[in-house]
Amino acid sequence: MFFSIIIPVYNRPQELEELLESIALQSFRDFEVIVVEDGSSVTAEEVVSRFAPKIELQYFYQENTGQGFARNFGMRQAKGEFFVILDSDVLLPKEYLKIVYEGIFSRKLDAFGGPDAADSDFSDLQKAMDFAMTSFWTTGGIRGKLKDPSKYQARGYNMGVSKDVFLATQGFVDPNQGEDIEWSIRIKKSGFNLELIQEAFVYHKRKNTLVSFAKQAFSFGRNRVNVSRFHPEAIKLVHWMPSCFLVFILSLPVFALGYPFLFKVQLAFLASWILAVIFSAFSRYKSMQVVFLSLLASITQLLSYGLGLIYEWLRKIFRG
């Protein structure tokens, strides 16, 4: 057996059902699926039982430990040579495993990460959140669109490692605070070849509202600082850009009152960014409703991520 697909799940049986449906349709068939129920009160056991005749599937229930440690548990049960790690809120294109398999051998990869996208039948808000998470005009330029694929830091919603990588590095060391980025950095430091396979995308079916999306982006900013506790070099200049955007927005009233010329320059800069977002979102989705929501989601994502990074950075300084 080549692939073991590891899926941690927490109170999301319907979400898991949709993912398993997409896995059952894969053109590449040499795989097993391991579902780790991480302390759920609403379990997916009945859903899993319905898919057992269609795909080779193992189901485990454990007390809640966090998704990183749930993934470790799943990998310890795996029989495959290569472990594919997915979040329960993604869907796989039919050729996903085939693309990953070919990428591993053609590029001699020990580990990989893949990007995410929005499917055509997603809601307008889901498409807008996808835009905010993947656009060049937010933080998307560092999320699946790197010119050098070896610089990519894999994310837990779509990544994979060989069995040898797992045995050598022992998997995730944090349950749920940027644990995927930390492991990516550690994998590379251990001498393994981890790269982005850009064609191996998943459809990321986020269930967020704008409020929960803001909370998630805030936690992403905090997580980047948490990773720097393991790897001080993890925070680079580009990661401060959302915080700079936050300071820029907060400074608008100050410049409006005391520095009218600079305020006009600020407005021109902001208008240029807004127009770029509008043009980019319309080019992708051809819908003004999605464009409007994409602008809201982009602003929400940048401000929340920037605030989360500043908040956790200050906590790291004053609390260690």
NORBEL-V195192 format. One record per residue. N is the residue number from 1. RES is the residue in three letters. PHI is phi in radians with two decimals (* if undefined). OMEGA is omega as a letter, one per 40 degrees, with the letter a starting at -180 (NA if undefined). Layout:
# NORBEL-V195192
n,res,phi,omega
N,RES,PHI,OMEGA
N,RES,PHI,OMEGA
This chain:
# NORBEL-V195192
n,res,phi,omega
1,MET,*,a
2,PHE,-1.66,a
3,PHE,-1.73,i
4,SER,-2.04,a
5,ILE,-1.67,a
6,ILE,-1.82,a
7,ILE,-2.27,i
8,PRO,-1.39,a
9,VAL,-2.47,a
10,TYR,-2.44,i
11,ASN,1.00,a
12,ARG,-2.41,a
13,PRO,-1.13,i
14,GLN,-1.12,i
15,GLU,-1.06,i
16,LEU,-1.09,i
17,GLU,-1.02,i
18,GLU,-1.13,i
19,LEU,-1.14,a
20,LEU,-1.10,i
21,GLU,-1.06,i
22,SER,-1.25,i
23,ILE,-1.20,a
24,ALA,-1.11,a
25,LEU,-1.66,a
26,GLN,-1.08,i
27,SER,-1.28,i
28,PHE,-1.50,a
29,ARG,-1.95,a
30,ASP,-1.54,a
31,PHE,-2.72,i
32,GLU,-2.19,i
33,VAL,-2.14,i
34,ILE,-2.10,i
35,VAL,-1.78,i
36,VAL,-1.98,i
37,GLU,-1.40,a
38,ASP,-1.68,i
39,GLY,1.33,a
40,SER,-1.16,i
41,SER,-1.57,i
42,VAL,-1.94,a
43,THR,-1.53,i
44,ALA,-1.87,a
45,GLU,-1.06,a
46,GLU,-1.17,i
47,VAL,-1.08,a
48,VAL,-1.05,a
49,SER,-1.08,i
50,ARG,-1.28,a
51,PHE,-1.67,a
52,ALA,-0.98,i
53,PRO,-1.23,a
54,LYS,-1.63,a
55,ILE,-2.44,i
56,GLU,-1.25,a
57,LEU,-2.50,i
58,GLN,-2.01,a
59,TYR,-2.22,i
60,PHE,-2.29,i
61,TYR,-2.03,i
62,GLN,-2.45,i
63,GLU,-1.12,a
64,ASN,-1.07,i
65,THR,-2.20,a
66,GLY,1.74,a
67,GLN,-1.15,i
68,GLY,-1.08,a
69,PHE,-1.28,i
70,ALA,-1.12,i
71,ARG,-1.11,i
72,ASN,-0.99,i
73,PHE,-1.05,i
74,GLY,-1.08,a
75,MET,-1.17,i
76,ARG,-1.22,i
77,GLN,-1.59,a
78,ALA,-1.27,i
79,LYS,-1.86,a
80,GLY,-1.37,i
81,GLU,-1.51,a
82,PHE,-2.44,a
83,PHE,-1.78,i
84,VAL,-1.83,a
85,ILE,-1.89,a
86,LEU,-2.29,i
87,ASP,-1.46,a
88,SER,-1.28,a
89,ASP,-1.70,i
90,VAL,-1.99,i
91,LEU,-2.23,a
92,LEU,-1.80,i
93,PRO,-1.04,a
94,LYS,-1.02,a
95,GLU,-1.67,a
96,TYR,-0.96,a
97,LEU,-1.12,i
98,LYS,-1.09,i
99,ILE,-1.14,i
100,VAL,-1.10,a
101,TYR,-1.01,a
102,GLU,-1.14,i
103,GLY,-1.14,i
104,ILE,-1.05,a
105,PHE,-1.44,a
106,SER,-1.24,a
107,ARG,-1.94,i
108,LYS,0.95,a
109,LEU,-1.60,i
110,ASP,-1.63,a
111,ALA,-2.74,a
112,PHE,-2.60,i
113,GLY,-2.32,i
114,GLY,-2.26,a
115,PRO,-1.45,i
116,ASP,-2.19,a
117,ALA,-2.64,i
118,ALA,-1.85,i
119,ASP,-1.35,a
120,SER,-1.14,a
121,ASP,-1.63,i
122,PHE,-1.19,i
123,SER,-1.20,i
124,ASP,-1.02,a
125,LEU,-1.19,i
126,GLN,-1.10,i
127,LYS,-1.14,i
128,ALA,-1.14,i
129,MET,-1.18,i
130,ASP,-1.06,i
131,PHE,-1.04,a
132,ALA,-1.08,a
133,MET,-1.55,a
134,THR,-2.22,a
135,SER,-1.38,i
136,PHE,-1.06,a
137,TRP,-1.51,i
138,THR,-2.12,i
139,THR,-1.89,a
140,GLY,-1.16,i
141,GLY,-1.10,i
142,ILE,-1.91,a
143,ARG,-2.18,i
144,GLY,1.74,a
145,LYS,-2.29,a
146,LEU,-1.38,i
147,LYS,-1.19,i
148,ASP,-1.82,a
149,PRO,-1.10,a
150,SER,-1.29,i
151,LYS,-1.54,a
152,TYR,-1.25,i
153,GLN,-1.86,a
154,ALA,-1.14,i
155,ARG,-1.91,a
156,GLY,-1.18,i
157,TYR,-1.31,a
158,ASN,-2.84,i
159,MET,-2.66,i
160,GLY,-2.77,i
161,VAL,-2.49,i
162,SER,-1.29,i
163,LYS,-1.04,i
164,ASP,-1.08,i
165,VAL,-1.10,i
166,PHE,-1.08,a
167,LEU,-1.14,a
168,ALA,-1.33,a
169,THR,-1.87,i
170,GLN,1.14,i
171,GLY,1.31,a
172,PHE,-1.36,i
173,VAL,-1.91,i
174,ASP,-2.34,a
175,PRO,-1.27,a
176,ASN,-3.00,i
177,GLN,-2.51,a
178,GLY,1.25,a
179,GLU,-1.10,a
180,ASP,-1.24,i
181,ILE,-1.15,i
182,GLU,-1.03,a
183,TRP,-1.16,i
184,SER,-1.01,i
185,ILE,-1.11,a
186,ARG,-1.19,i
187,ILE,-1.05,i
188,LYS,-1.17,i
189,LYS,-1.11,i
190,SER,-1.42,i
191,GLY,1.65,i
192,PHE,-1.53,a
193,ASN,-1.66,i
194,LEU,-2.01,i
195,GLU,-2.42,i
196,LEU,-1.32,i
197,ILE,-1.83,a
198,GLN,-1.13,a
199,GLU,-1.33,a
200,ALA,-1.58,a
201,PHE,-1.57,i
202,VAL,-2.09,i
203,TYR,-1.50,a
204,HIS,-1.74,a
205,LYS,-1.61,a
206,ARG,-1.12,i
207,LYS,-1.78,a
208,ASN,-1.21,i
209,THR,-1.59,i
210,LEU,-1.10,i
211,VAL,-1.15,i
212,SER,-1.20,i
213,PHE,-1.12,i
214,ALA,-1.11,i
215,LYS,-1.12,i
216,GLN,-1.15,i
217,ALA,-1.11,i
218,PHE,-1.03,i
219,SER,-1.17,i
220,PHE,-1.08,i
221,GLY,-1.09,i
222,ARG,-1.10,a
223,ASN,-1.09,i
224,ARG,-1.05,i
225,VAL,-1.21,i
226,ASN,-1.05,i
227,VAL,-1.08,a
228,SER,-1.18,i
229,ARG,-1.21,i
230,PHE,-1.57,a
231,HIS,-2.35,a
232,PRO,-0.97,a
233,GLU,-1.43,a
234,ALA,-1.18,i
235,ILE,-1.64,i
236,LYS,-1.91,a
237,LEU,-0.97,a
238,VAL,-1.09,a
239,HIS,-1.29,i
240,TRP,-1.50,a
241,MET,-1.04,i
242,PRO,-1.06,i
243,SER,-1.17,i
244,CYS,-1.11,i
245,PHE,-1.10,i
246,LEU,-1.05,i
247,VAL,-1.10,i
248,PHE,-1.03,a
249,ILE,-1.12,a
250,LEU,-1.17,a
251,SER,-1.42,a
252,LEU,-0.98,i
253,PRO,-1.09,i
254,VAL,-1.12,a
255,PHE,-1.21,i
256,ALA,-1.12,a
257,LEU,-1.45,a
258,GLY,-2.00,a
259,TYR,-2.41,a
260,PRO,-1.02,a
261,PHE,-1.16,i
262,LEU,-1.14,i
263,PHE,-1.09,i
264,LYS,-1.12,i
265,VAL,-1.11,i
266,GLN,-1.04,a
267,LEU,-1.09,i
268,ALA,-1.13,i
269,PHE,-1.13,a
270,LEU,-1.12,i
271,ALA,-1.09,i
272,SER,-1.13,i
273,TRP,-1.13,i
274,ILE,-1.05,i
275,LEU,-1.09,i
276,ALA,-1.12,i
277,VAL,-1.09,a
278,ILE,-1.04,a
279,PHE,-1.10,a
280,SER,-1.15,a
281,ALA,-1.17,i
282,PHE,-1.19,i
283,SER,-1.08,a
284,ARG,-1.44,a
285,TYR,-2.00,i
286,LYS,0.99,a
287,SER,-2.49,i
288,MET,-1.22,i
289,GLN,-1.11,i
290,VAL,-1.18,i
291,VAL,-1.04,i
292,PHE,-1.07,i
293,LEU,-1.17,i
294,SER,-1.13,i
295,LEU,-1.12,i
296,LEU,-1.06,a
297,ALA,-1.16,a
298,SER,-1.17,i
299,ILE,-1.10,i
300,THR,-1.04,a
301,GLN,-1.12,a
302,LEU,-1.14,a
303,LEU,-1.12,a
304,SER,-1.23,i
305,TYR,-1.07,a
306,GLY,-1.06,i
307,LEU,-1.16,i
308,GLY,-1.09,i
309,LEU,-1.15,i
310,ILE,-1.09,a
311,TYR,-1.02,a
312,GLU,-1.27,i
313,TRP,-1.12,i
314,LEU,-1.17,i
315,ARG,-1.11,i
316,LYS,-1.15,a
317,ILE,-1.17,a
318,PHE,-1.58,a
319,ARG,-1.99,i
320,GLY,1.42,NA
